[in-house]
Amino acid sequence: MKEKLVIDTNYLIYLAKQKKFFVLEEMFKRFSCFIVKKTFDEINKLEKGKYKFRISLLKKILEKAIKEKKIKVIEGKNVDKKIIELAKENFNVASFDKELEKKIKKINKKIKIIKKFDFDF
C-alpha cells in the first residue's frame, strides 16, 4: 500500500511557476495523493496573474488526475487546518510553508515534509 501524501497549494503553485509538472506524475506513482478542495479556490485566484498560462495548465493536470483517480479531493474549509488534521492521521505533506511545517512537526515528527522537486523523497 502506498503512503498517503497531501499536496499544499503553495507547492503546486511553485511547481507551476518552475514548470516542473512532471513531478506530479512521479508523486502519483509513489504516493496516494490528495488535495484539499479549497486548494482550487486558491489556484483560481492566481489564474489571472503573471503565471496565468502555467496556472491554467496546472488546473488541467489536476482535473485530469482527479478523473483518472490519481489524486483524491478532500473536503475542508481551510487548507492549512485540514493538512494539519491529515498529518495527525499520518499523511505526508508536500509544502514549502515553514509555519505549516513547524505545526506539523509539533504534532507528528514522523511525517515526511516534501519541500523539493527531486525524487529523494
Steps between C-alpha positions, in 0.01 A plus 500: 500500500630845407565768758249785507606849390304823519629775269481860622396784269836676524680186385274477195539869417879490530504183291303682227720810513811283460338292220561177694170332414674163458544491878128439542511185289786370711304577816196317360718192448655506848213620720125494541458873436242738641418870479260706706202620293562861608834480316308556175363831632854613581626392156209674324597832660843475336374403156476863388849595620850496359514121464147455363599252228695278742226519764239411237713203394534393865121504537459283191759252627327481840155461345626219276672331796176517699304340214765229471490449878870583538413766756209522740328817618428540871245744640631779721423869556860594581787333315764528775266385776392200295863412422584511871200278570620253233854505642349371825376205291855435369464672162831627361498860376642677193542867594744788511313669788742516794231593752288207393803272525566613859139431599508156340829403664356593841214260438680216327878492459485191278320677215704559185490859380585512130642838413697442184447372149758223472409142574688430823174492694 
